């Protein structure tokens, strides 16, 4: 009993630790380049936040929150940390009883095994995080709460907070809204087919979602659907790159349950080991090719990315990752024992597939939406590793966790230091009335669009830093990165 209490206590410590980690990271991180304009709007007050919501892309509530939270970043830091720790809690709850308490670390570790591009866009950029990560996590929590109930009858209180979740999700991201609505409809239909005792009032939530999505589509200024075979392969390679190649470490971790599945299915097949090894080797070489996505600095200053057989641009990767998705789905069906948890992941996995399909039919699809699939992968891979009772070596797991936490805290600590230095250097030049303002370019990729290298960014950057319009900006590297850049160019 004492040992069990220690495990439960450890589970909640992980949730609290997750909150503190993400809160500290966001606190150390300055606003990204796409947040400057929203900051200036939020600076004018609540009325300005409301008046300047751009509903042309269907982001009605998220548009308001972006303006509000960009200026009041402390509240963004708190809300994001709360949502991420809630996601970790939901994952750990679904893990259920564990023999080794270290399994409760897996959802937290998995959430950190994303590329620097994913991290910078979906974790620390206010605009993208509020638009995509917030509704994606809320969708996860929404269906977690539903599947957690013994029956599908909801009290008035439950209907109220589920309705609130629906409003926040449906008016934040048009693509997540479509997936969320379809997920609710599928859940309701399947419940009726299986003759589950589902509350008839659940249809109210679906009708509310339909009303909200109509409101979102009415506000769109561009067509949501667009079909064409000419760009099919381009969109396919783009999707593979944004989901698989950029997060290849997480994808490689998902190969473990797939290996177990193949080992059981192939049984006495003569070339079983060859098939499994070949499957893993492709992912390992893909990791070697795409490791630059995990680099905290711009390695293009030092090396050029080569084109080879493991490049995502090659058409045959389509078949490999289709096989990967199918095998991961079959692993879910085979290894997850809890019926309710399995039903949850079957539904959420189907919703993730629908999200993937939208990249082919919607020109408005944004890479920020990939966080929906990534959350699914983090959760389901963690559960599969627990169900398979994969050996987690205490020292190795602890060291890995400490290294990951230390790495991110160190990088963002340096980022904070560089940001303060850049601000002070800009102020010094403005005080001297310099005609050209030198901007210290931040080399770290964990900040999204932080360097004002585009024309539209310069305008917002000048307003954000109160630089007169007649001043020119000279964005360049300083210190060791300046020497590297000059050496490479020469």
Secondary structure per residue as TSV (DSSP state, phi and psi in degrees):
chain	resnum	aa	ss	phi	psi
A	1	X	-	360.0	-42.8
A	2	X	H	-62.2	-40.8
A	3	X	H	-64.7	-39.3
A	4	X	H	-64.5	-41.0
A	5	X	H	-63.6	-35.4
A	6	X	H	-65.8	-38.0
A	7	X	H	-65.5	-45.4
A	8	X	H	-63.0	-41.7
A	9	X	H	-61.7	-39.5
A	10	X	H	-64.6	-39.1
A	11	X	H	-59.1	-43.8
A	12	X	H	-74.8	-27.9
A	13	X	H	-65.4	-36.0
A	14	X	H	-64.3	-41.2
A	15	X	H	-63.9	-45.8
A	16	X	H	-64.4	-41.5
A	17	X	H	-62.6	-37.4
A	18	X	H	-63.0	-43.6
A	19	X	H	-60.0	-48.2
A	20	X	H	-63.9	-39.8
A	21	X	H	-62.1	-53.3
A	22	X	H	-68.5	-30.9
A	23	X	H	-67.3	-42.5
A	24	X	H	-65.7	-44.1
A	25	X	H	-59.8	-48.0
A	26	X	H	-66.5	-32.8
A	27	X	H	-67.4	-38.9
A	28	X	H	-72.9	-24.3
A	29	X	S	-86.2	127.9
A	30	X	-	-75.2	175.9
A	31	X	-	-64.3	143.7
A	32	X	-	-80.6	171.0
A	33	X	G	-61.7	-30.3
A	34	X	G	-83.9	0.4
A	35	X	G	-99.3	-13.0
A	36	X	H	-61.3	-45.1
A	37	X	H	-62.9	-40.3
A	38	X	H	-67.4	-35.6
A	39	X	H	-60.0	-44.0
A	40	X	H	-65.0	-34.7
A	41	X	H	-69.4	-46.3
A	42	X	H	-64.1	-27.7
A	43	X	T	-62.8	-25.2
A	44	X	T	-83.0	-8.2
A	45	X	-	111.2	176.5
A	46	X	H	-59.1	-43.3
A	47	X	H	-59.7	-40.4
A	48	X	H	-65.8	-38.1
A	49	X	H	-61.2	-38.5
A	50	X	H	-74.8	-45.6
A	51	X	H	-66.0	-29.5
A	52	X	T	-100.6	19.6
A	53	X	-	-73.1	124.0
A	54	X	-	-92.3	99.9
A	55	X	G	-88.8	6.7
A	56	X	G	-64.8	-22.6
A	57	X	G	-106.7	12.2
A	58	X	S	84.0	-1.2
A	59	X	-	-90.3	82.7
A	60	X	S	-83.6	-57.1
A	61	X	H	-73.7	-44.5
A	62	X	H	-62.9	-32.8
A	63	X	H	-62.2	-41.7
A	64	X	H	-66.6	-44.9
A	65	X	H	-65.4	-34.7
A	66	X	H	-60.9	-46.8
A	67	X	H	-62.5	-43.0
A	68	X	H	-68.9	-46.8
A	69	X	H	-80.2	-22.6
A	70	X	H	-65.0	-37.5
A	71	X	H	-82.1	-38.4
A	72	X	S	-101.6	68.7
A	73	X	H	-68.2	-24.1
A	74	X	H	-57.7	-41.7
A	75	X	H	-68.6	-34.6
A	76	X	H	-62.7	-47.0
A	77	X	H	-56.0	-44.0
A	78	X	H	-67.5	-47.2
A	79	X	H	-64.1	-42.7
A	80	X	H	-65.9	-43.9
A	81	X	H	-61.4	-39.0
A	82	X	H	-64.8	-43.3
A	83	X	H	-67.4	-43.4
A	84	X	H	-65.4	-41.4
A	85	X	H	-68.0	-32.0
A	86	X	H	-66.6	-39.0
A	87	X	H	-62.2	-44.4
A	88	X	H	-62.3	-40.1
A	89	X	H	-61.7	-46.5
A	90	X	H	-60.2	-43.6
A	91	X	H	-62.0	-45.2
A	92	X	H	-67.4	-33.0
A	93	X	H	-63.1	-42.3
A	94	X	H	-72.3	-19.8
A	95	X	H	-66.6	-27.7
A	96	X	-	67.5	-144.4
A	97	X	S	-72.4	133.0
A	98	X	-	-125.1	142.8
A	99	X	S	-77.4	-33.1
A	100	X	S	-118.8	117.4
A	101	X	G	-62.8	-17.0
A	102	X	G	-66.3	-17.6
A	103	X	G	-61.9	-26.0
A	104	X	G	-69.9	-11.8
A	105	X	G	-82.2	-19.9
A	106	X	H	-59.7	-45.7
A	107	X	H	-60.6	-39.2
A	108	X	H	-67.3	-45.9
A	109	X	H	-62.2	-44.1
A	110	X	H	-59.6	-37.6
A	111	X	H	-67.3	-16.9
A	112	X	H	-96.2	-11.1
A	113	X	-	-88.3	41.0
A	114	X	S	-108.3	164.0
A	115	X	-	-70.1	163.9
A	116	X	H	-63.0	-31.4
A	117	X	H	-66.8	-46.1
A	118	X	H	-63.3	-43.9
A	119	X	H	-62.5	-47.2
A	120	X	H	-67.4	-32.8
A	121	X	H	-88.4	-43.8
A	122	X	H	-100.8	-3.0
A	123	X	T	-116.9	-35.6
A	124	X	S	-122.5	-12.8
A	125	X	-	-83.6	120.2
A	126	X	H	-58.8	-46.1
A	127	X	H	-60.3	-53.3
A	128	X	H	-72.8	-36.5
A	129	X	I	-65.5	-44.9
A	130	X	I	-67.3	-36.7
A	131	X	I	-73.3	-35.7
A	132	X	I	-120.8	-48.5
A	133	X	I	-70.7	-42.2
A	134	X	H	-56.7	-55.9
A	135	X	H	-66.3	-30.6
A	136	X	H	-65.5	-44.8
A	137	X	H	-67.7	-40.1
A	138	X	H	-62.1	-37.0
A	139	X	H	-63.3	-43.6
A	140	X	H	-59.9	-48.0
A	141	X	H	-65.7	-39.6
A	142	X	H	-55.9	-53.1
A	143	X	H	-74.6	-27.0
A	144	X	H	-61.1	-45.0
A	145	X	H	-64.6	-36.6
A	146	X	H	-69.1	-48.6
A	147	X	H	-71.6	-16.2
A	148	X	H	-74.1	-23.6
A	149	X	S	-72.4	146.2
A	150	X	S	-67.3	-36.3
A	151	X	S	-128.0	174.6
A	152	X	B	-105.8	40.7
A	153	X	-	-103.9	131.4
A	154	X	-	-118.5	137.6
A	155	X	-	-76.0	172.0
A	156	X	H	-60.8	-40.6
A	157	X	H	-61.7	-43.2
A	158	X	H	-66.6	-39.0
A	159	X	H	-63.2	-35.3
A	160	X	H	-66.4	-47.3
A	161	X	H	-76.2	-27.9
A	162	X	H	-68.8	-36.5
A	163	X	H	-66.3	-39.6
A	164	X	H	-63.0	-42.9
A	165	X	H	-58.8	-44.5
A	166	X	H	-59.7	-44.3
A	167	X	H	-63.1	-45.3
A	168	X	H	-63.5	-40.4
A	169	X	H	-73.2	-47.4
A	170	X	H	-67.4	-26.7
A	171	X	T	-107.1	21.0
A	172	X	T	-109.1	-47.3
A	173	X	-	-139.0	123.7
A	174	X	H	-62.4	-35.9
A	175	X	H	-75.3	-41.8
A	176	X	H	-66.0	-32.0
A	177	X	H	-62.3	-44.0
A	178	X	H	-62.1	-46.4
A	179	X	H	-65.0	-40.4
A	180	X	H	-64.4	-44.0
A	181	X	H	-62.5	-47.9
A	182	X	H	-62.0	-36.9
A	183	X	H	-62.5	-41.7
A	184	X	H	-65.8	-41.8
A	185	X	H	-65.4	-45.5
A	186	X	H	-60.6	-44.4
A	187	X	H	-59.4	-43.8
A	188	X	H	-67.7	-44.1
A	189	X	H	-64.5	-45.3
A	190	X	H	-62.8	-39.1
A	191	X	H	-62.8	-38.9
A	192	X	H	-68.9	-42.0
A	193	X	H	-62.1	-41.4
A	194	X	T	-83.2	4.7
A	195	X	T	58.1	39.6
A	196	X	-	-72.4	148.9
A	197	X	-	-82.0	63.0
A	198	X	B	-82.8	141.3
A	199	X	-	-63.0	134.1
A	200	X	T	-67.4	-21.8
A	201	X	T	-72.6	-8.5
A	202	X	H	-63.8	-25.9
A	203	X	H	-62.9	-23.6
A	204	X	H	-62.0	-41.6
A	205	X	H	-63.9	-39.0
A	206	X	H	-66.9	-43.1
A	207	X	H	-63.6	-37.6
A	208	X	H	-62.9	-43.1
A	209	X	H	-62.8	-41.2
A	210	X	H	-63.4	-43.2
A	211	X	H	-61.1	-43.5
A	212	X	H	-68.8	-38.3
A	213	X	H	-72.3	-31.8
A	214	X	H	-62.4	-41.8
A	215	X	H	-61.2	-40.6
A	216	X	H	-67.2	-43.3
A	217	X	H	-69.2	-33.5
A	218	X	H	-63.8	-33.4
A	219	X	H	-79.0	-15.6
A	220	X	-	-65.5	138.6
A	221	X	S	-103.8	-8.5
A	222	X	S	-123.9	154.1
A	223	X	-	-65.3	136.3
A	224	X	S	-77.8	-37.2
A	225	X	-	-105.5	142.7
A	226	X	-	-157.9	119.1
A	227	X	-	-109.4	143.3
A	228	X	-	-176.4	132.7
A	229	X	S	-82.3	-17.6
A	230	X	T	-62.9	-35.1
A	231	X	T	-103.3	12.6
A	232	X	H	-58.8	-49.3
A	233	X	H	-69.2	-34.5
A	234	X	H	-62.9	-43.3
A	235	X	H	-68.8	-34.0
A	236	X	H	-64.5	-49.1
A	237	X	H	-64.8	-34.1
A	238	X	H	-64.1	-43.4
A	239	X	H	-66.4	-43.7
A	240	X	I	-59.6	-42.1
A	241	X	I	-65.4	-48.5
A	242	X	I	-70.3	-33.2
A	243	X	I	-94.6	-51.0
A	244	X	I	-91.0	-56.1
A	245	X	G	-64.9	-41.1
A	246	X	G	-72.5	-16.9
A	247	X	G	-126.2	41.6
A	248	X	H	-65.1	-28.5
A	249	X	H	-65.7	-43.8
A	250	X	H	-64.0	-41.1
A	251	X	H	-63.3	-40.2
A	252	X	H	-63.9	-36.7
A	253	X	H	-63.1	-34.1
A	254	X	T	-70.3	-12.9
A	255	X	H	-72.5	-18.5
A	256	X	H	-64.0	-54.3
A	257	X	H	-64.5	-30.3
A	258	X	H	-64.9	-40.3
A	259	X	H	-61.3	-42.3
A	260	X	H	-61.1	-41.9
A	261	X	H	-64.9	-47.2
A	262	X	H	-62.8	-38.4
A	263	X	H	-62.4	-37.0
A	264	X	H	-77.4	-38.3
A	265	X	H	-73.3	-42.3
A	266	X	H	-75.1	-22.2
A	267	X	T	48.5	-109.7
A	268	X	T	-95.7	16.8
A	269	X	-	-58.3	132.0
A	270	X	T	-58.0	-39.7
A	271	X	T	-104.6	29.5
A	272	X	H	-58.0	-48.4
A	273	X	H	-63.9	-34.6
A	274	X	H	-65.7	-44.2
A	275	X	H	-62.5	-47.5
A	276	X	H	-65.4	-43.5
A	277	X	H	-64.1	-41.5
A	278	X	H	-63.1	-41.6
A	279	X	H	-59.6	-44.5
A	280	X	H	-70.8	-37.8
A	281	X	H	-62.4	-38.9
A	282	X	H	-59.2	-42.5
A	283	X	H	-69.1	-38.3
A	284	X	H	-64.7	-44.2
A	285	X	H	-69.1	-32.3
A	286	X	H	-65.0	-36.9
A	287	X	H	-62.9	-42.7
A	288	X	H	-62.5	-35.3
A	289	X	H	-75.8	-36.6
A	290	X	H	-103.2	16.6
A	291	X	G	-63.2	-21.8
A	292	X	G	-63.4	-22.9
A	293	X	G	-66.9	-17.3
A	294	X	G	-102.9	-0.2
A	295	X	-	-75.1	135.0
A	296	X	S	-76.2	-13.1
A	297	X	B	-122.8	167.1
A	298	X	-	-76.5	94.2
A	299	X	G	-73.0	-10.7
A	300	X	G	-65.2	-15.7
A	301	X	G	-73.3	-19.0
A	302	X	T	-113.3	-43.3
A	303	X	-	-129.3	157.5
A	304	X	-	-103.1	137.8
A	305	X	-	-75.1	123.1
A	306	X	-	-85.6	163.4
A	307	X	-	-106.6	126.6
A	308	X	-	-150.4	-168.3
A	309	X	T	-68.2	-19.1
A	310	X	T	-102.2	16.7
A	311	X	-	-79.6	141.0
A	312	X	T	-68.1	-13.4
A	313	X	T	-68.8	-16.6
A	314	X	S	-76.5	135.8
A	315	X	T	-64.5	-27.9
A	316	X	T	-72.9	-11.0
A	317	X	H	-65.4	-22.9
A	318	X	H	-55.8	-48.1
A	319	X	H	-69.6	-35.5
A	320	X	H	-64.9	-46.4
A	321	X	H	-77.4	-23.0
A	322	X	H	-65.0	-43.0
A	323	X	H	-62.7	-40.3
A	324	X	H	-60.3	-47.6
A	325	X	H	-63.2	-44.5
A	326	X	H	-62.4	-46.3
A	327	X	H	-65.9	-37.0
A	328	X	H	-66.4	-39.5
A	329	X	H	-62.8	-42.5
A	330	X	H	-65.8	-33.0
A	331	X	H	-65.6	-38.1
A	332	X	H	-60.8	-46.1
A	333	X	H	-64.9	-33.8
A	334	X	H	-85.1	-41.1
A	335	X	H	-100.6	-25.4
A	336	X	-	-78.8	118.8
A	337	X	-	-88.4	-39.9
A	338	X	-	-64.9	121.2
A	339	X	H	-62.3	-43.5
A	340	X	H	-67.7	-41.6
A	341	X	H	-65.7	-39.4
A	342	X	H	-62.9	-41.7
A	343	X	H	-62.5	-39.5
A	344	X	H	-59.6	-48.3
A	345	X	H	-74.0	-27.4
A	346	X	H	-64.2	-42.9
A	347	X	H	-69.6	-47.9
A	348	X	H	-67.6	-32.4
A	349	X	H	-67.1	-40.7
A	350	X	H	-63.5	-40.5
A	351	X	H	-63.9	-36.6
A	352	X	H	-65.5	-38.0
A	353	X	H	-64.6	-41.3
A	354	X	H	-62.1	-40.3
A	355	X	H	-60.0	-37.9
A	356	X	H	-67.3	-37.3
A	357	X	H	-65.4	-32.4
A	358	X	H	-62.0	-24.0
A	359	X	H	-64.2	-26.7
A	360	X	H	-86.7	-21.7
A	361	X	H	-113.4	-11.0
A	362	X	-	-123.0	114.6
A	363	X	T	-68.2	-13.5
A	364	X	T	-86.2	-4.4
A	365	X	-	-60.8	132.8
A	366	X	-	-114.9	151.3
A	367	X	G	-63.1	-22.8
A	368	X	G	-60.6	-24.7
A	369	X	G	-67.8	-14.5
A	370	X	H	-64.4	-18.5
A	371	X	H	-60.5	-27.7
A	372	X	H	-61.2	-47.5
A	373	X	H	-69.5	-37.7
A	374	X	H	-64.8	-41.3
A	375	X	H	-61.3	-40.5
A	376	X	H	-60.8	-45.9
A	377	X	H	-63.3	-43.8
A	378	X	H	-59.0	-46.9
A	379	X	H	-68.2	-48.1
A	380	X	H	-73.8	-35.6
A	381	X	H	-65.5	-41.1
A	382	X	H	-59.4	-44.4
A	383	X	H	-67.8	-41.9
A	384	X	H	-63.6	-40.6
A	385	X	H	-64.2	-35.5
A	386	X	H	-70.4	-43.5
A	387	X	H	-62.0	-35.1
A	388	X	T	-82.1	-5.9
A	389	X	T	53.0	45.6
A	390	X	-	-61.7	138.2
A	391	X	-	-67.7	122.6
A	392	X	-	-111.6	110.0
A	393	X	-	-74.4	123.4
A	394	X	H	-54.2	-48.2
A	395	X	H	-66.4	-43.1
A	396	X	H	-65.4	-45.1
A	397	X	H	-64.1	-41.7
A	398	X	H	-64.6	-45.5
A	399	X	H	-62.5	-43.1
A	400	X	H	-60.2	-44.8
A	401	X	H	-62.8	-45.4
A	402	X	H	-63.4	-40.5
A	403	X	H	-65.7	-43.0
A	404	X	H	-63.6	-46.6
A	405	X	H	-63.2	-45.8
A	406	X	H	-62.1	-39.2
A	407	X	H	-61.2	-51.2
A	408	X	H	-67.7	-40.9
A	409	X	H	-64.5	-39.8
A	410	X	H	-65.1	-47.2
A	411	X	H	-61.1	-45.4
A	412	X	H	-76.1	-24.9
A	413	X	H	-65.6	-43.2
A	414	X	H	-65.9	-36.9
A	415	X	H	-61.6	-43.6
A	416	X	H	-61.3	-42.4
A	417	X	H	-63.0	-44.3
A	418	X	H	-67.0	-36.6
A	419	X	H	-65.8	-43.6
A	420	X	H	-62.8	-42.3
A	421	X	H	-62.8	-40.5
A	422	X	H	-65.3	-44.0
A	423	X	H	-60.5	-44.4
A	424	X	H	-65.6	-38.7
A	425	X	H	-67.7	-37.9
A	426	X	H	-63.0	-43.7
A	427	X	H	-62.8	-40.7
A	428	X	H	-60.2	-43.3
A	429	X	H	-68.9	-36.4
A	430	X	H	-67.2	-37.3
A	431	X	H	-65.8	-31.5
A	432	X	T	-85.1	-3.2
A	433	X	T	58.7	44.5
A	434	X	-	-69.1	141.6
A	435	X	S	-77.0	-29.3
A	436	X	E	-116.2	122.5
A	437	X	E	-98.6	116.3
A	438	X	E	-80.0	130.0
A	439	X	E	-111.2	122.5
A	440	X	E	-72.9	114.7
A	441	X	-	-75.4	126.9
A	442	X	-	-80.6	124.3
A	443	X	-	-78.2	-11.6
A	444	X	B	-81.5	129.9
A	445	X	T	-77.1	-8.5
A	446	X	T	-79.0	6.7
A	447	X	S	-116.7	124.4
A	448	X	T	-84.5	119.8
A	449	X	T	51.3	42.6
A	450	X	-	-76.2	-28.9
A	451	X	S	-94.4	124.5
A	452	X	-	-76.5	74.0
A	453	X	-	-94.6	-13.0
A	454	X	S	-102.3	154.6
A	455	X	H	-61.6	-43.3
A	456	X	H	-67.4	-27.0
A	457	X	H	-72.9	-36.7
A	458	X	H	-58.2	-41.2
A	459	X	H	-61.2	-49.0
A	460	X	H	-68.9	-36.2
A	461	X	H	-61.5	-44.8
A	462	X	H	-62.6	-42.3
A	463	X	H	-67.4	-39.5
A	464	X	H	-64.3	-42.6
A	465	X	T	-95.2	6.6
A	466	X	T	55.2	47.7
A	467	X	-	-96.8	126.8
A	468	X	-	-56.4	148.4
A	469	X	T	-62.6	-28.4
A	470	X	T	-78.6	-6.0
A	471	X	S	-83.1	141.7
A	472	X	E	-93.4	149.7
A	473	X	E	-107.6	135.9
A	474	X	E	-122.3	95.7
A	475	X	E	-88.2	118.5
A	476	X	E	-154.4	162.9
A	477	X	-	-77.6	153.2
A	478	X	-	-125.1	162.4
A	479	X	T	66.8	-139.3
A	480	X	H	-62.1	-33.9
A	481	X	H	-71.9	-29.2
A	482	X	H	-67.0	-40.5
A	483	X	H	-66.1	-40.1
A	484	X	H	-64.2	-45.7
A	485	X	H	-61.0	-44.7
A	486	X	H	-64.4	-39.7
A	487	X	H	-65.3	-41.6
A	488	X	H	-64.9	-43.9
A	489	X	H	-64.3	-36.4
A	490	X	-	-74.8	360.0
